[in-house]
């Protein structure tokens, strides 16, 4: 399986490298207040891809922290219930089945 993933990584690298070599022409990005940014197309695409990924991670951050906090609260509740019931953390025993004659 490691061999297949290595081959897939090499193929993707070659495809993206070829894409980068074919898209080296200059592009202009025009912003408000007559601000203009010039650069190769492939670098602009890469920059906007990275910016989008960073914004996506930032958008998920509050949800991840909330889920971690809730998970911690649930673990504490489970431990409190187990200690109150006196069961501890022993795993449940399997059901016994009489042998077939």
Buried (B, 14 or more C-beta within 10 A) or exposed (E): EEEEEEEEEEEEEEEEEEEBEEBEEEBEEEEEEEEEEEEBBBEBBEEEEEEEEEEEEEEEEEEEEEEEEEEEEEEEEEEEEEEEEEEEEEEEEEEEEEEEE
